[in-house]
Amino acid sequence: MSIIEREPTDPAKKLLWDAADFLEAHDWTQQSYGDNNAHCLVGALHVVEGTEYKSKTPTMARARKILAKTIGVPSSKLTTWNDRRKRQKEEVIEALRKAARS
């Protein structure tokens, strides 16, 4: 029997889930928030939420806090985590999924 994962209903966790979906369908980048072709972790969150980078909606703040706790960094260091040498797109997507399931 296979287990079907469901999207979370909590808005912050849904944002994390949707950002993972977004990165699965698009290119990922480092050292940049993104452009028309590729987006970093934080850039993907903002694209999915439909907000400009550095906007501080309550949902975004909570999503960043959940993700930061999941990966063990302060929420202010998510871009540093994304940009770490040898970081892979799959790691970023898995971190988003894990945080969304937490």
C-alpha positions as CSV (number, residue, x, y, z in Angstrom):
1,M,0.0,0.0,0.0
2,S,1.4,3.4,-0.9
3,I,1.1,6.4,1.2
4,I,-0.2,9.5,-0.5
5,E,1.1,12.8,0.9
6,R,-1.4,15.6,1.3
7,E,-0.7,19.2,1.1
8,P,-0.7,20.8,4.6
9,T,-3.7,23.0,5.5
10,D,-1.7,25.4,7.7
11,P,-0.9,28.5,5.5
12,A,2.8,28.6,6.4
13,K,3.3,24.9,5.9
14,K,1.4,25.1,2.6
15,L,3.7,27.9,1.5
16,L,6.7,25.6,2.2
17,W,5.1,22.7,0.4
18,D,4.2,24.9,-2.6
19,A,7.7,26.3,-2.8
20,A,9.0,22.7,-3.0
21,D,6.6,22.0,-5.8
22,F,7.8,25.2,-7.5
23,L,11.5,24.3,-7.3
24,E,10.7,20.8,-8.6
25,A,9.2,22.4,-11.7
26,H,11.8,25.2,-12.1
27,D,15.5,25.7,-12.0
28,W,17.2,26.4,-8.7
29,T,20.0,28.9,-8.1
30,Q,22.5,30.1,-5.6
31,Q,24.0,33.6,-4.9
32,S,20.8,35.2,-6.4
33,Y,17.2,35.4,-5.3
34,G,16.1,34.5,-8.8
35,D,15.2,35.6,-12.3
36,N,12.8,34.3,-14.9
37,N,14.7,31.0,-15.1
38,A,15.9,30.0,-11.6
39,H,15.1,30.9,-8.0
40,C,16.8,30.2,-4.7
41,L,15.0,28.9,-1.6
42,V,13.9,32.3,-0.4
43,G,13.1,33.5,-3.9
44,A,10.9,30.5,-4.4
45,L,8.9,31.2,-1.2
46,H,8.3,34.8,-2.4
47,V,7.3,33.8,-5.9
48,V,4.8,31.3,-4.5
49,E,3.4,33.7,-2.0
50,G,3.2,36.5,-4.7
51,T,5.2,38.9,-2.6
52,E,8.4,41.0,-3.2
53,Y,11.6,39.9,-1.6
54,K,12.0,41.2,2.0
55,S,8.2,41.5,2.4
56,K,7.3,40.4,5.9
57,T,3.8,38.9,5.8
58,P,2.9,36.8,8.9
59,T,2.6,33.7,6.7
60,M,6.1,34.2,5.3
61,A,7.6,34.9,8.7
62,R,6.1,31.8,10.2
63,A,7.2,29.7,7.2
64,R,10.7,30.9,7.5
65,K,10.7,30.2,11.2
66,I,9.4,26.6,10.7
67,L,12.0,26.0,7.9
68,A,14.9,27.5,10.0
69,K,14.0,25.3,12.9
70,T,13.9,22.2,10.6
71,I,17.3,22.8,9.1
72,G,18.9,24.2,12.3
73,V,19.8,27.7,11.3
74,P,18.4,31.1,12.3
75,S,15.7,32.4,9.9
76,S,18.0,35.2,8.9
77,K,20.5,32.7,7.6
78,L,18.2,30.8,5.1
79,T,20.0,32.4,2.1
80,T,23.4,31.4,3.5
81,W,22.1,27.8,4.0
82,N,20.9,27.8,0.4
83,D,24.1,29.2,-0.9
84,R,26.4,26.8,0.9
85,R,29.0,25.1,-1.4
86,K,27.9,21.7,-2.7
87,R,24.3,22.3,-1.7
88,Q,22.0,20.5,-4.1
89,K,18.6,21.4,-5.4
90,E,17.2,18.1,-4.0
91,E,18.4,19.0,-0.5
92,V,16.5,22.3,-0.7
93,I,13.3,20.6,-1.8
94,E,13.6,17.9,0.8
95,A,14.1,20.6,3.5
96,L,11.0,22.4,2.4
97,R,9.0,19.1,2.4
98,K,10.3,18.2,5.8
99,A,9.4,21.6,7.3
100,A,6.0,21.4,5.7
101,R,5.4,18.0,7.3
102,S,6.6,19.1,10.7
